[in-house]
Amino acid sequence: MRLEGNSLHQDYGFSYAHKHSADGLLDHAILLNKVKDVKISNVYLNNTMAGGIFLFNSSNIMIRDCTITKVAYRCWLALYTTDQTWTAIGISMYGCNQTSIIGCHLSEIYASGIVFEAMPPSPIVSSSPRYYYSTNFVVSSCVIKNCFCGIWLEESNDGMVSNCIISNATWNGSYLTKTIRPLGVRMVTSYNITAIGCIVKGCGDKVLNRGCGFLIANENVNVVNCQIEGTYGDGITFAVESSNDTVSGCFINSSSRNGTNVYGLFNTITDCVILNSGRHGIRFYSNSPTITNNRITNFGSTYNGIYSSVSAVASRQRNKYGSIIGNTIESPTNREASQRQVERVTDIRQFPECR
């Protein structure tokens, strides 16, 4: 079966799609509302104007081995549509639960490759009086490249992103950069999310050196054994809204700004290797971070391995319940910075276990 023309709207359910293709569609290629037990596999979608696969308020969804390319890429529709958040996305899940997206390839997506968000009250779902969060989802072994944001998670709980490759999530000249920087993985207002074994390369705003590989602005997030390279902003950013989040065992290389930028409360960076940061290896503004057993090498020539953006007194107060222990900081080109470890903290005894 070949899909042509406008969107496929099947509100009563589209239970199985196998080896379908669609070229040059004017709207979403597949749009489903209030369905369950859906399997979409081996679908090829090319050059859709608004979006690829879009599901509302649905459950038990499997999307596997699909290829989606050129979704509203550099086109007028993404700029002038009245609802910009729902367009130009490869795979969109709004208010869905028990969802798996496995082995999909997405490229040249004007906005985001894969999105999970809550289902807000809307005329599309007139019986919905409240928000339905997306829950219990898995995104695994997907390849996402040449988009604005690789994976966008907002108001989504209990999910896992594993073994995905995200590259070249960069500025594409769109309005989006006025408020949101290009990102590899964005996790906002979400809980209990794990990202493991992912590779994120070449993400961020090339012009302003903003954006990052991972943006964490939620609670109980774990980023484990991921590789973040060549970001145009920070490698990983813990936003002000973040708390009790952990980055462990990650390899962060060649970030234009900081390897890791830490705001929020009670966040942890442990057992990471942070190399060749344009600025600091780890910079923190946060309350009580735990920074342990990291190796930080070759940060910016006028910057530091670990940098506190507050005074010595404030740093001690902020770290009352945190710890900075057992980190190795090396800079062959900046011996002085290697020795002093942390700038703007006059009492070096605050971090006695750095070596």
N, C-alpha and C positions, 0 to 999 in steps of 0.2 A: 504494500500500500504506500502510496506517495501522497504526502500532505501538501496541498497547494492553496493559494489564496489567503483568506483571512484566518483568524484563530479557530482552533478546534475547541468549542465550548461544550462540555459534557457534564452538566451538573448532576445528572443521575448516576454518573460513575463511568470510569474508563478503566476497566479492570486489568487489561493487559495490552501492551503494545510491544511488538517484536519486529525488528528490522524495518522500521519506518524511516522515512527521510522527508525533509522539507527544505526547499530552497526559496529564498526571496519572499518570505511571508511578511505581511504588513503589520501583524500584531503578535501576541504570544503564540508560539506554535502549538503548545498544549496548555490549556488552562482548565483546572479541575477544582470543584468546590464541594465540600462535605462528602468525600468519598472515603472508602477504606478498602484494604486488601488490594492495593494497586501495585502492579509491577510494570515498569517501563525499562526495556532493555534494548541494546543495539540500535538506538535511535540516532540518526544523523540530522542535525539541524544547522542550516547555514543561512546567514544574512537575514535574520529576523529583525524587524524594526523595533519592537518593544521588548521582547523577552523570549527565552527559550521554553523552559518547563516551569509552570507556575501552579502551586497548589495552596488552597485555603482550607483551614479547619478540617484536616483530613488525618487519617491514622493508618498505621501499618503499611508504609510506603517503601517500595524498593525501586531505586533507580540505579541501573547497572550498565557499565560499558557503553555509555552514550558519548557522542561527540557533538559539541555545540561550539560554533565559531561565528564570528562577525555578528554580534548582537548589538544593534544600534551603534556600531563603532564609528565615532566621529560624525554622527548624523544629526540633523536638526531636531528630530523627535525627542531625544534625551534632553535637549536644552529647553524646549518649549512646551512639553507636556504639562498638564495641570497637576499631575501627581507624579513628581519626579522620583519618589522613593520606590515605586513599584515598576519602574521601567529599566530597560537596558541591563538586565540581570540574566545570567545564564540559567541558574536553577534557583527558584524562590520557594521557600517554605514558610507560610504564615499561619501560626496557630496549629501546627502539625505535631503529632507525636508518633513515636515508634517508627522513625524514618531512617533508612540507610541509603547512602549515596556512595557507590563503590566503583572504582576503576573508570571514572569518567574523565574525559579530556575537554577542557574549556579554554578557548583562546580568543583574543581580540574582542573582549567584552567591554563595552563602554563604561559601565559602572562596576558591579561586583560579580565575581564568578559564581559563588554560592552564598545564599543568604538564608539564615533562620531568624525569624522575628515573631513577636506576638501577633495574634489576630485581633485588631482593634474593632470597636463598633463601626459598622460600615453598611451602606446600602447593599453592598454585595452579599453580606450575610446579615439580613435584616433581623433575624431572630437572636442575634448575639448581643446580649446586654452588657458584656464586660470583655476584658482582654483574656484571650487564651494564649498562654505561653507555648512556644515550641519546646517539647521535652523528649528525652530519651532518644537521642539521635546519634548516628555514627556517620562520619565522613572519612573514607579510607581509600588510600592508593589512588587518589585523583591527581591529575596534572592540570594546573591552572596557570596561564601565562598571558601577558599583555592585556591587563585590565587595570581598573583603578584600585580596587581592593580584591584580594584573592578570596578570602572567606570572611563574611560579616556575620557575627553572632550578636544579637541584641534581644533582651528579654527571652532568653532561651536557657533552659536548665538541663542538667544531667546529660551531658553530651561528650563525645570523644572525637577528636580529629587525629588520625594516625597515618603516618607514612605518605603524606601528601607532599608534592613538589609545587611550590609557588614561585614564579619568577616574573620580573619586570612588571610589578604592580606600581605603575608610575604615573606622574602627571601627564594628562593627554590634552591639555588645553581647555578643559571643561570648567563649568561654573563650580563644580564640586570642591575645588581646591580653596574656595573662599572660606569655607568653614571646616572642611574635613580633609586631612592630608592623605595621600595615597599610602596604603598599608598592605602588608602581606596577610596578616590575620588580625581582625578587630573583634575583641570580646568585651562587650559593654552591657551593664545591667543584667548579667547572667551569673549563674551559680553552678558550682560543681562541674566544671569543664576541665577536661584533660586533653592536652596536645602532646603527642609522643611521636618521636622519630620523623618529624617533618623537616623539610629543607626549604628555606626561604631565601631567595637571592634577588639582589638588584631591585629592591622596593623602596619607594619614597619619592619625594619631590626633587627632581634633579636641579631645578632652578633655585629653590630656596633652601635646599638641604633640610627638609622637614619630612615628617612621616616616620615610619619605622617598620621593622619586621613584624613584631608583635606589639599590639596595644592591649594592655590588660586594665580594665576598669570595672571589675566585678569582685566577687568573693569566692574563696575556695577554688581557685584556678591553679592547675599544675601544668607547667611547660617542662617536658622531660626529654632529654637526649635529642634536642632539636639542633639543627645547623642553620645559623643566620649569617649570611655573608653579603657584603657589598651594598648595605642599605645606605640611602642618601640622607637619612636622619640618624636616629638612635637605632641600635640593634633591637632592644626591648625597652618599652616604656611602661612602668607602673603608673597609672594615672592617679589623680587625687582620690577618686572614688574607690580605688582598689584596697582590699584588706585581706589578710591571711592568705595571700597568694604565694606560690613557690615556683622559682625557676631553678632547675637542677640538671647537672650533667650536660649543659648545652655548650656548643662551640659557636662563639660569636666573633666574627672576623671582618675587619675592614669596614666598620661603620664610619660614615662621614662625621658624625657628631660623637655622642657617648656610646660606649658599648651597652651599658644599661643605665637608665634614668629612673630613679625611684622616688615616687611620691607615696601617698596613702599611708596605711597603718599595718604594722606587724607583718610586712612582706619579707620574703626570704630569697636570697641568691646563694646557692651552694654548689660546690664541685663543678664550677664552670671554667672554661678556658676563654679568655677575652683577649684578642690580639688586634693590634694595628688600628686602634680607635683614633679617629681624627682629633678628639678631645680627651675626655677622661675615660678611664676604663669603666668605673662605676661612679655615678654622681647621685647623691641622695639629699633630698629635702625632707625626708619622711620621718614619722614618729616610730621609733623602735624597730629599725630594720635588723634583720639577721643576715650578715654577710660573712660566710665561712668557707674556708678551704678552696678558694678560687685562685687561679693563676692568671695574672694580668700582665701582659707584655706589650711593649712598643705602643704606648699611648702617645698623644700629641706632645710635641717637643716643649711646649709651655704649659702643659696640663699635668694631671696626676693620675696615679693608679686608682686610688679611692679619694673622692673629693666630697667634702661636706660643704653644703651651701649655707651653713649657719655658723654662728660664732662658737667658740670653744665651750662657753657656758651653756648655750642653747643645745649644742651637740650632746653634751653630757646629759642634759635633762631629757632630750628626745630619745636617747639610747638607754634610758633607765631600765627598760625591759627587753632590750635587744642586745645583740653582740656582734662584734667585728673581730673574728678570731681566725688565725691560721691561714691567712691569705699570703700568697707569694706574688710580689710585685717587682717586675724587672723592666728596665728601660735602658738598653745599651747606649742610646743616643741622648739620654737625659738622666745621668747618674744622680744629680742632685734631687730630682723628683723621686727617684727610686728610694733614696735614703730617707727623705722626709715623709714619704707615704701620703700624707694628707695635708693639703694646703688650707690655710685659714683656720686651722685648729692649733692654737699655740701650745697646748698641753699635749705633747705627743704620747704621753702615757695613757691617753684615752684609748689608743689602739695598740696595746703592748704586744699583741700576738702576731702582728704583721712582721714579715721578715724579708 
